[in-house]
Every structure is written in C-alpha cells, then in structure tokens.
Amino acid sequence: MLSTLVTKPAFGLLFSHLKTGASKFVSSTAKMSAQKNYETLAVTIPHEFVYHVELNRPEKLNAMNLTMWSEIGKCFENLDNDENCRVVVLSAAGKIFTAGLDFKQVFLKMGPELADLDVARKAKVISTSLRSFQKSITSIELCKKPVLTAIHSACVGGGLNLIAAADIRYCSKDAWFQLKEVDIGMAADVGALQRLPKIMNSDSFVRELCYTARKVEAPEALSSGLVSRVFEDKESLIKGAIDTAQDIAKKSPVAVQTTKVGLVYARDHSVQDGLDQIASWNQLMLQSEDFMNAVVAQASKQKDVVFSKL
C-alpha cells in the first residue's frame, strides 16, 4: 500500500498544483504572531519555524494579571494559525518564572463589580471570569504546534496550571513548583487538578502537593514526571529547549501536528476511540507530500528533507 501511495504520478502532479496555488494565498490570520505587540508577553523567532514566547512582567515577578491572561490566549491562538510557526518555547523574563495570579489587580477589579450583586449574579460574573481564564490556559493545549516550557526559579499557582497544558516541560536546577491555591482558601480551577494526574506518575503524589501546597524542588519534579529534563541554569535551560524545538521544527509539520492532536485526544478517550480518531486523520494525512517525501528520503538515505509550510 505504501509503495503505491509513493509512486503514483497523479499525486505528484496534484500536489504540484496545490502547492503553487497555496503559495499565492496569504491568510491574514496566519502571519500575526511575529508582528503582534503584547503588553505582557515578548515574542521572538530565534530560529526558522521556532517561536519563543516569554512571560514579560519581570518587575512584577511575572504575576498573571488580567492582561496577561487575555494575551496568553490570543498569542497561542495566533500561533496555531501561523504557518511560519512549527514549535513554541515558553519561558519567562526576569528572576522567576511566575509568582502566579496577580491577586491584587484581579480582585481590585472584580470587587466593585460584585459588591452590590446577589449570590446568583455574583456567581455568574465569577463563572464568566473563570471560564475565560480556563480558555486562555487551554489555548496552549489546543495549539497544534508543540509547546515546550522552560521553567526557572519559582513556578507558583497559576504558573503550574499554565505549564500543565504544555507538551514538554524542562526546568533549571533552581526551579521549584507550588500549587498554592488551598493556602488561600480555594481549589485550583484552571487546569492543574485535571491535567496533573495525567502528567505525573503518582496519583498519591499529585494529591499530596494539591492538598498541602508544599514546594516541589527540581529533583522531585523530575522523578515524579512533572518535568523531563533538568538543566544547570537558566541559560543552558533556554538553549536546551530551543535545541529540542529546532529538532522538532525540522520534521514534517503535518506529522508533528497530527501527532499532537492524536496524543491530546488519546489522553482523554479510550484506546479504541484513539485508534479510530488517528485512522480518520491519517486517511488524509498519508496522502500528503510530506509523507511521500519522507518515505523517499528514508529509502534513499537522504538526511535533510525540507518540508513545505503548512
């Protein structure tokens, strides 16, 4: 079957026409990220197809204010549609990764809105805000481009919810993690409770850190599966994350993005559901020029294959 797919001349002619037509079409939503100016994020392109997003409120310890919550969602929605982006590295400027939610700013704004409302109307306002925060974090997971997080120093509260939505988590030796919500009388509500049990290798350990709000240092984060690599310092951490991103960026964007969609779907469904989903996707994706070019390259021992933008 595979040899038939690779050798059919009709496919080559078809893809030639499709590629020519696609090159003439420029989507207004597909080129936003590099040009977009954010107030709380810094977006750069260190290498072709690799985008680097930094939390950028260092003077406030990258505390997540309302603007940052909104911009995270917008940024990753834009990157999902940006044909020049294949991989994203997410890190933070300044001394720490993030101090978590900017409670002072958020509650100063929400307080007056809630003051004169009854319980039902207060609940509606709070629910709307929570769902907006959840959507922002989930945009990282829904972005079809793999997202690598590079965490240094403190990653507290909202930060732990944030990195739980990423594909790959690296940290430096000085990193520590804390889900602090129970210490302020609330349950974490933007993804940590839902994602951490599926990320880490011990349900008992997840419950311990969620119930106690204790700090988890880098070695324990590594052994528990929260992160997959620990680096000596922030500089080597960022370099390591970008190196991995470059490696991924060289692969077929069709293959990588289909793989991410499949992994996210399979995590939340049965094995059979996952098999059915990937079969549906691959009945299309196995007809792509990426697949044919990669198979031919493997057969001919060609090392570098250049894949078209998706």
C-alpha positions in Angstrom: 0.0 0.0 0.0 2.7 2.5 1.0 4.7 1.9 -2.2 1.6 2.5 -4.2 1.0 5.8 -2.4 4.6 6.9 -3.0 4.9 6.0 -6.7 1.5 7.2 -8.1 2.4 10.1 -10.5 -1.0 11.6 -10.1 -0.3 12.5 -6.6 2.9 14.4 -7.6 1.0 16.4 -10.2 -1.9 17.1 -7.9 0.4 18.4 -5.1 2.4 20.5 -7.5 -0.8 22.4 -8.4 -1.9 22.6 -4.8 1.4 23.9 -3.7 1.5 26.5 -6.4 -2.0 27.7 -5.5 -1.2 27.7 -1.8 1.9 29.9 -2.3 -0.3 32.6 -3.8 -2.7 32.7 -0.9 -1.8 34.7 2.2 -4.1 34.4 5.2 -4.4 37.5 7.3 -4.6 35.3 10.4 -1.5 33.2 9.5 1.1 35.9 9.9 0.1 37.7 13.1 2.4 36.4 15.8 5.7 37.8 14.7 4.3 41.3 14.2 2.0 41.3 17.2 3.0 43.6 20.1 1.9 42.3 23.5 1.9 44.2 26.8 2.8 41.2 29.0 4.4 38.8 26.6 7.5 39.0 24.4 7.5 37.0 21.1 10.7 36.4 19.2 11.9 34.0 16.5 15.3 32.6 17.4 15.4 30.1 14.5 13.3 29.4 11.5 9.9 28.0 12.5 10.8 28.2 16.2 8.9 30.9 18.2 9.9 32.0 21.7 7.2 33.4 24.0 8.3 34.9 27.3 6.1 36.0 30.2 7.3 39.6 30.4 6.3 41.3 33.6 9.7 40.8 35.4 9.2 43.9 37.6 6.0 42.2 39.0 7.6 38.7 39.1 5.5 37.8 36.1 2.4 37.7 38.1 -0.5 36.9 35.9 -2.8 39.9 35.6 -5.9 40.2 33.5 -4.0 41.5 30.5 -1.6 38.5 30.6 -4.4 36.0 30.9 -6.0 37.5 27.8 -2.8 37.8 25.9 -1.8 34.2 26.5 -5.0 33.0 24.9 -4.7 35.4 21.9 -1.0 34.6 21.4 -1.4 30.8 21.2 -4.5 31.1 19.0 -2.4 33.2 16.7 0.5 30.8 16.8 -1.8 27.9 16.0 -2.7 29.7 12.7 0.8 30.9 11.9 2.3 28.9 9.0 5.7 30.2 10.0 5.5 28.6 13.5 6.1 24.9 14.0 7.2 24.8 17.6 6.9 27.2 20.6 9.3 27.6 23.5 7.5 29.2 26.5 9.8 30.8 29.2 9.8 33.9 31.4 11.9 37.0 31.7 13.5 38.1 35.0 14.2 36.4 38.3 11.4 33.8 38.4 9.1 32.0 36.0 5.9 33.4 37.7 4.5 34.2 41.1 1.1 33.1 39.9 -2.1 35.0 39.8 -1.9 38.8 40.4 -4.5 38.7 43.1 -4.3 42.4 44.0 -5.0 43.5 40.4 -7.7 40.9 39.7 -9.6 41.3 42.9 -9.4 45.1 42.9 -11.1 45.0 39.5 -13.7 42.3 40.4 -14.5 43.6 43.9 -16.5 46.6 42.8 -18.3 44.5 40.1 -19.5 42.1 42.7 -20.3 44.4 45.6 -24.0 45.1 45.0 -24.9 41.8 43.4 -26.9 38.9 44.9 -25.3 35.5 45.1 -26.7 34.3 41.7 -25.4 37.3 39.9 -22.1 37.2 41.7 -21.8 33.5 40.6 -22.4 34.4 37.0 -19.7 37.1 37.0 -17.2 34.7 38.7 -18.1 31.8 36.4 -17.6 34.0 33.3 -14.1 35.1 34.6 -13.1 31.5 35.5 -14.1 30.1 32.1 -12.1 32.9 30.4 -9.0 32.0 32.4 -9.5 28.3 31.6 -9.8 29.1 27.9 -6.6 31.0 28.0 -4.7 28.1 29.5 -6.3 25.5 27.2 -5.2 27.5 24.2 -1.7 26.1 24.8 -3.1 22.6 24.6 -5.3 23.3 21.6 -2.5 25.0 19.7 -1.4 22.2 17.3 2.2 23.3 17.5 4.2 21.6 20.3 4.8 23.9 23.2 8.0 23.4 25.3 8.1 25.2 28.7 11.5 26.2 30.2 10.9 26.9 33.9 13.4 28.6 36.2 13.1 29.5 39.9 9.6 29.8 41.2 6.5 28.5 39.3 3.6 29.1 41.6 -0.2 28.7 41.4 -1.3 29.8 38.0 2.1 29.0 36.6 1.7 25.4 37.5 -1.7 25.4 35.8 -0.1 27.0 32.8 2.8 24.5 32.3 0.5 21.6 32.8 -1.1 22.4 29.5 2.2 22.3 27.6 3.7 19.3 25.7 7.2 19.2 27.2 8.5 20.7 30.5 12.1 21.4 31.2 13.5 23.3 34.2 16.7 24.6 35.8 18.2 23.2 39.0 16.9 26.2 41.0 13.3 25.6 39.9 10.5 24.9 42.4 6.8 24.4 42.0 3.9 25.1 44.3 0.2 24.7 43.8 -0.7 27.3 46.4 -4.5 27.6 46.0 -5.5 25.7 49.1 -3.4 28.1 51.2 -5.7 30.9 50.1 -8.9 29.0 50.7 -9.8 27.8 47.2 -9.4 24.9 44.8 -7.2 25.3 41.7 -9.7 25.9 38.9 -7.8 26.5 35.6 -6.4 23.0 34.8 -3.9 21.7 37.3 -6.3 19.4 39.1 -7.4 18.0 35.7 -4.0 17.7 34.0 -1.5 16.9 36.7 -2.9 13.4 37.4 -2.4 12.6 33.7 1.1 14.1 33.6 2.7 12.8 36.8 3.4 9.2 37.6 1.8 9.0 41.1 -1.7 9.9 41.9 -0.7 9.9 45.6 2.0 12.5 45.0 -0.4 14.7 43.0 -2.9 14.7 45.8 -0.2 15.4 48.3 1.0 18.5 46.6 -2.6 19.7 45.8 -3.7 19.2 49.4 -0.6 20.5 51.2 0.6 23.3 48.8 4.1 22.3 49.6 7.1 23.2 47.4 8.4 20.6 44.9 12.1 21.1 44.1 13.6 20.3 40.7 14.9 16.7 41.5 11.4 15.7 42.8 9.7 17.3 39.9 12.0 15.2 37.6 11.4 11.9 39.5 7.6 12.5 39.6 7.3 13.1 35.9 6.3 16.8 36.1 9.4 17.7 34.1 11.5 15.6 31.8 14.9 17.3 32.0 16.8 19.5 34.5 19.5 21.9 33.4 22.3 23.6 35.3 21.0 27.2 35.0 18.6 29.4 33.1 21.0 30.0 30.2 21.5 26.3 29.5 17.8 25.6 30.0 16.7 28.1 27.3 19.4 26.7 25.0 18.3 23.1 25.6 14.7 24.0 25.0 15.4 25.8 21.8 17.7 23.0 20.6 14.8 20.5 21.1 12.5 22.9 19.3 14.8 23.2 16.4 14.9 19.4 16.1 11.1 19.2 16.1 10.9 22.1 13.6 12.9 20.1 11.0 10.2 17.4 11.0 7.1 17.3 8.8 4.6 19.8 10.2 1.9 17.5 9.0 3.3 14.6 11.0 4.1 16.6 14.2 0.8 18.4 14.4 -1.2 15.3 13.6 0.8 13.6 16.4 0.0 16.3 18.9 -3.7 16.2 18.1 -3.6 12.4 18.4 -1.9 12.5 21.8 -4.2 15.0 23.3 -7.3 13.1 22.0 -6.0 9.7 23.2 -5.3 11.0 26.7 -9.0 11.7 27.3 -10.5 8.8 25.4 -10.4 5.0 25.3 -7.7 3.2 23.3 -10.3 2.3 20.6 -11.5 5.8 20.4 -8.0 7.0 19.9 -7.3 4.4 17.2 -10.5 5.5 15.4 -9.5 9.1 15.6 -6.0 8.6 14.2 -7.3 6.4 11.5 -9.7 9.2 10.4 -6.9 11.7 10.4 -4.3 9.5 8.7 -6.6 8.5 5.8 -6.0 12.1 4.7 -2.5 12.8 6.1 -1.0 9.7 4.4 -1.8 11.4 1.1 0.3 14.5 1.9 3.5 15.4 0.1 5.3 15.3 3.5 4.7 11.6 3.8 5.8 10.8 0.3 8.9 12.9 0.5 9.9 11.5 3.9 9.5 7.9 2.7 11.6 8.5 -0.4 14.3 10.2 1.8 14.4 7.3 4.2 14.7 4.8 1.3 17.5 6.8 -0.3 19.2 7.6 3.0 18.8 11.3 2.4 19.5 13.1 5.6 17.9 16.6 5.2 14.4 16.9 3.9 12.9 20.3 3.6 9.1 20.3 4.3 6.7 23.0 2.9 4.9 25.3 5.2 1.5 24.0 6.4 
